[in-house]
Amino acid sequence: MPRKRTPPALFKPLRRALAVPVWADVALRLGAALALVFVVVMVHWIDRDGLKDTHDGVISFLDVVYFTMISITTTGFGDIAPVSDKSRLIEAVIVTPIRLAVIYIFVGTAYNFIIKRSWETWRMKRIQEHLAGHVVVLGYGVSGSEAVAELIARGTDPASIVVIDPSPQRLALAEQAGCNVMEGDATRDETLEAVRISRAQSILVSAGRDDTTILIILTARHVAPDVPITAVVRADDNELLARQAGANNVINPVRFTGLLLAGSAEGRHISEYLSDLASVTGRVQLVERPVAASEIGLPLESIRSGKGLRIYRGERAIGFWEAESHVLEAGDVIVEITATLPA
């Protein structure tokens, strides 16, 4: 039976992609507030005959601007006041809702750019301090999104997956899947350090371009020298480069597709079985696990959790037909075929 990983503590998205730049957001908010103030100034100017100035009895345009500002800010000195029923109705029905809207805009701006951002900065720092044992996915294109979907199907908690991608649209899809997201350039050290990649359980790299993927591998290996890295490359001559850059596993989807095609030529059920093995949705699946204490000293063929195929002993790969597979040793890693349990 495949073992499910124990996910780390839940945490919120590390950094959300902004729909508009900060300066544009501030400009839109201030523009909306000024537009509402201008509307109130025009309303008061049109209805200036309903206002009374106790100072000189004349309502000038400057008086209207002055009365609008003290009215919007609810200061109300009383030197200018609405005296007609029409003016009071305008204050109650038109000016008061606008006043509330302007206050809401300014309060919302203060909350969003001072209180909320300070809170987010503090929360992100706390998240980073406890972030460990997570899966970091660098690139959320076709391969990256499929990998995340398969991880979730295999029992990985989406909250233990961190996706880094420069595209806000792709991050939105990752966030919908329940993953934690961060918009950034994965080829930069500070981006990877922000998600504590050195404490990650594993790193999956799928940048869409082989040159970018290899550069990301170099950066990730520099920042996280001991974390396993699996990368996707599409050109055969780049597989060696990806391994030299630091990838532990290199997957070539073009080659895998060729294997499926070749298998179908040898028999119509071979490619189907290969696809079955690769996905948790099939009837069987490949599982990699450390040898259990109760299995040490036993032959590979005697394990009861599945059908043992291969042993990894240090850097050596031992097949089930080889003599060394007749005795399992401490530290061995077993690759086996297990039945997929019904949900």
N, C-alpha and C positions, 0 to 999 in steps of 0.2 A: 504493500500500500504506500503510495507516495506521501511523503511527509510535508506538511504545510509549515512554512516559515512563520515564526512568531514576529508579528510586525511591531515596530517601535511605537511609542506613544503617538497619538493622533496630533496632527498639527495643521494649521491653516495654510493657504497659499502664501508662499514666501514673498512674492511680488506680483501684483496684477498689472497687466498691460494697460496703460492709460489710453483712453479713446482720443483725447486731444492733449497737446502739451500743456504744462502748468500755466505758462504765460497766457495761452489762448483761453484756458478755463477762467482765469482771473479776469481777463478782458471781457469775456462774455457775461460774467456775473456783474461786473461794474457797468457794462453797457446796458444791461437789462435794468439795473437800478436807476441809472441816469435817465433812461427812456421813460420809466414810470414817474420819476420826479418831473420831467418835462411835461408829461400828460397832466399832472396835477397843477403845474404852473399855468398851462393853457386853460384848464377848467376854471381856476380862480380868476384869471385875467378876463375871461368871457363873462364871468359872474361877479365882477368887481363891484357892481352897484349894490350887491347884497352884503358887502363887507363894510365895516365901520372902523376908521382909524381915530382913536381917541386922542392922538397927538396933534394932528393938524387937520383932520377931517377929509383929507385928500388921499385916494388910493392910487399910487403910481405903480409902474411896472416893478420898480425896485421893492415897493411895499408888498406886491404880490409874491415876488421871489422870497422875500423875508418871511412872509406869513406861511408860504408853502414849506419852507425848511423847518420852521419851528413847529408846524403842524405835523409834518412827516416824522420828526423826531420826538413828538409828543411833549415838547417842552412847554408851549402854551403860556406866554407871558401875559396875554390878555389885552395888550395894547391894540391889536387888530382882531376883530371877532366877527363871525357871521351873524347878521341881525335879521335877515329876512327868512321866511319859512323855506323858500326855494334854496337859499344858501345852506341852511342847516340840513335840508334833505340831501343836498349834494355832498356835504361833509359826511353824512351818515352812510349813504348808499355807494358813493364813488370813492371819496378820499380815504375813508377808513379801510376798505379792503386793499387799496393800493398801499396805504401806510403799513399794513400788516405784511404785504408782499415784500416791500422794501426791507423791513426789519428782518424778515425771514431770509432774504438774500444775503444780508450782511452777517447775520448770525451763522447761516450755513457756510459762508465763505470762511469765517473765523474758525468754525469747527473743522472744516475740511482741510484747511491749510495750516492750522496751528495745533489744535487738540488732536484731531485724527491722525495727522502725520507723525506727531510726537509719540502717540500711542503705538502706531504701526512700527515705528523705529525701535521702540522698546520691546514690542512683542517679537519682532523679527530677531532681535539680539537674543532674547530668551529661547526662541525656537532653535537658533543655531547652536546655542550652548548644549542643548540636549539631543541634537540631531545625530543619529547613529543607526547603523544596520539597515539603511534604506537602499533602494535601487535608483540609480541616477540614469535617466534616459536623455542622451544628448542628440536631439533631432527628432521631431515628431512628424516626419513625412509618412509615406506609405509603409515602409518597413518598421519605423519606430512606433507608429500607431498600432500596427498589427502585433508587434511584440508586447506592447502594453495590454492590449486586449487579451492576448494569450496568457500573460502573467496573472491578470485578474481572474480569468477562467480557471487557472490552476490553483487559485486560492490566495494569491497575494493581495493584501489589503491595499486598495488604491491610495490610502493615506500614507503608505510607506514608499510611494513612488514619487520622485521629483523629476519633472520634465523641464528641460531648458531648450528654448528655441527662440530665434529672433522674430518669428512671425506671430503677431497678436491673434490672427485667425486660427492658427494651429493650436496656440495655447488655450484659446477658448474651447476648442474641442477636447483637449486634454483635461481641462477643468471640469467639463461636463461629465467626463468619465470618472471624476472623483479624485484625480491626481493633483498634486501640488505643482504649481507652475512658477517659472521665473523667466522673464524676457531678458535675453542677453546673448552675448557672443561667447560660445563655449571654447573658443581658441584663446581666451584671456584667462590668466591665472586667477584674477580677483573674482571672476564670475563663478568658477568652480569652487574656489575657497568659500564663497558666500553660502554654498549649500553643503559645506563640510564634506566634500567628496572623499577626503582621506579617511573618513569614518564609514563610508558606504559599504554595503555588502557586495555590490557589483556595479559595473558601469557598462551601459549599452550605447554604442555609437552608431548613428545612422544619419549622416549629414546630407545625403543625396548626391554628393560629389566626392570622388575618391581623394582628391587632393585636400579638400577640407576635412574629410574624415581622418586622414593620416595626421594632419596638423592638430586636430582635436586629440587624437591618441597621444601624440607627443606631449601636449599640454597636460592631459589627464595623468599620464604616467609620471610626469615631473611633479605634479601636485600630490598624487596618490600612488606612491611607488609600490604598495603592497596590495592594492585592490584589483581583483580580476577584471579585465576589460575584454568585451566581445564587440567586434566591429563588423560592419557590412561594407564590402567593396565589390565593385562590378567588373573590374578588369583583372584578368589572371596575373598580369605582371605586377599588379599593385598588392597582391596578397603577401608576398615576401616583404615588401616595404612596410605594410601594416604590422607585420610581426616584428620587424626590426624596430619599428617605432614604439613597440611595447604592448601590442595586443596579445592576449593569451589565446583568444579564439578569433578566427577570421572566417566569415561566412560570405560565400559568393552566390547570390541568388540565381545568377545566370547558369552557373555550373550545376546548382541543385535542380534547376528546371531541366537541364540536359540529362541529369541522372533519372529524373522521372520519365522523360521522353524515351530514353534508352531502355529503362525498365519496362515500359509499356510495349516496346518492340519485342522483348524477350517473353513476355507473358502479360496478359491483360490485368492480372491481379497484383503484380509487383508494385506498380506506381501507386495503386490504391492503398496498399499496405504501408508504403513509405509515407504517404500523406497521413495515414492513420497514426503512425508512430510519432509524427511531428506535432500533432495537435492533441490537446487534452479532450477535445470533443469526440475523438475516435474511441474505438473499443479498447485499444491498448495504447500505452505510451512509454517512452523512454524515461527512466529515472536515474539520476546520479546521486549516490549517497555514500557516506563513510561506512565502513564495516562496523557491525554491531559487536559488542563485547562477547555476546553469546555465540557469534559466528566464527570467532578466531580459532584457527586450527582445523576448521571444516573445509571441505572442497566447495568450490564455487557452485557446482551443480546442486548442492544440497540446500541452498538458501530457500526459504519458504515464502518470502515476500514477492517473488517473481522469478523470471527466467534470467539467470546471470549470463551476461554476454562477454564482459571484459572487466579486467582489474587494472587499475592504475596504481603502480607501486613506485613512488617517486616519479621519475621521468619515463618509466617503462610502461608500455601498454601490453597486457598479457591477455591473450584470447582464451576462451573457455576450453579450447582443445589442447592448450599447452600444459606441460607438466607442472609449471609453477602455479597453475590455477587450482591444483588439488589441495592446497593448504592456504587458507586465508590468514593474513598477518595483520597485526595492529598497524594502523595508519593507511591501510589499503582503501581505495575508493572504488566502489562497485558501480558499474553501469548495467542496468537490468531492464527487462521488459515487464511491466505490470499491467494488470487489467484495470481499466478505468471503471471506478465504482459509480453506479447510478446515483444521480442527484437526489 
